Amino acid sequence: MGRPTRGTTGTNRLRRLDRWLTGPGAALLRAADDPLVVDLGYGASHTTTAEMAARLRVVRPDVEVVGLEIDPERVRAAAEGLQRAGLGGTGVRFALGGFELGAPEVLGGRRPVVVRAANVLRQYPVAEVGPAWRLVASRLAPGGLLLDATCDEVGRRVAVVVVGDDGEPRELVLSLRLAGLERPGVVAERLPKALIERNVPGEPVHAWLAALDDAWAREAPLAVFGARQRFAAACARVRAEGWPVLGRPGRWPLGEVAVAAGAVGL
Ligand SMILES: C[S@@+](CC[C@H](N)C(=O)[O-])C[C@H]1O[C@@H](n2cnc3c(N)ncnc32)[C@H](O)[C@@H]1O
């Protein structure tokens, strides 16, 4: 289900997503009965899928990562690229598939614990996002997650809607490179499709980004100690203001902050 779109990708582009999976997502991977992960819509090269597998192996050595593409030419190119890079036999393979996660033989009746769809749904009309979430979610293992993620060309500004196995959004994760960050709200142009058109005054997602920007500005004196401290203080401030910030404060100095989906209108 779906249709081919631009295949733009890049080496190391999705490192912040891999870091979330090996951080907050690690417990899920470790506990999985079947450590199967799908990288849906990996684009014009095998690279980000192979990088993902290498990083996930650190928390789950027997992880198997299946890259699925709706464009058959990209499946052929990725399989060749993997072999050329000497990465055959490393728990990575590529196959044809869309939001239904391929023909029955592709996953052989197995259910992935994680599906990453990075920079895929942004190219679809917003009306197709919810149905795509529900279709992917219906194929997940119990307790599994879909990451509907968006980022800039070099992966410095990332936004992720984490969707549960019921097809409902759980949280919005923002992950930003802090060096040189002007303000957290610059991620606005990279919001996933479900949010980007709603980022206007009066909408909850707009209020969330404005609250982060305001907290960042108020914590400007901490800039002398570095952007990590300043960002962590800004996250603590928005949480103290009542925003349902999720997860461990230890993630904040990494430029990562998560908020409950309902708070941003998802
Ligand atoms: C912009 S690229 C993203 C590549 C990579 N994930 C990244 O973020 O760097 C989007 C890719 O998603 C693929 N795609 C679009 N719809 C899809 C679907 N329903 N199922 C699988 N792949 C899809 C396109 O063919 C394209 O190669």
The ligand as an ORCA input file, in Angstrom:
! r2SCAN-3c Opt
* xyz 0 1
  C      12.592     10.502      1.247
  S      12.863      8.795      1.156
  C      13.364      8.461      2.816
  C      14.575      7.603      2.884
  C      15.081      7.310      4.291
  N      14.074      6.655      5.102
  C      15.546      8.575      4.971
  O      14.793      9.129      5.795
  O      16.661      9.030      4.698
  C      11.203      8.120      1.116
  C      11.160      6.718      0.546
  O       9.929      6.119      0.968
  C       9.485      5.276     -0.076
  N       8.040      5.044      0.137
  C       7.030      5.913     -0.082
  N       5.859      5.352      0.290
  C       6.158      4.108      0.733
  C       5.380      3.053      1.252
  N       4.064      3.166      1.387
  N       6.007      1.911      1.625
  C       7.363      1.779      1.470
  N       8.146      2.766      0.988
  C       7.553      3.910      0.635
  C       9.820      6.026     -1.334
  O       9.868      5.165     -2.453
  C      11.172      6.654     -0.963
  O      12.230      5.846     -1.402
*
